[in-house]
Amino acid sequence: MKKFDFNKGLEDLEEIVKTMESGDLSLEDSLEYFSRGVELTKQCQSALTEAEQKILLLSDQDNYSSESPLEDLD
């Protein structure tokens, strides 16, 4: 299975929104675009959740959350 490209997904989603906002689509085409938009939204959200989980895991492993911010190191 091919890995989801988040940036490409966002670009595709933006294009879908522009196309739908134009108002030049038939009802059937609008439904197809809407369906594709919903699927892309789910994939983007899933990718963001996965990235957030990785960041939390890495932060916990490095004890990053317990360290002082850089400005407090005076």
Buried (B, 14 or more C-beta within 10 A) or exposed (E): EEEEEBEEBBEBBEEBEEBBEEEEBEEEEBEEBEEEBEEBBEBBEEBEEEEEEEEEEEEEEEEEEEEEEEEEEE
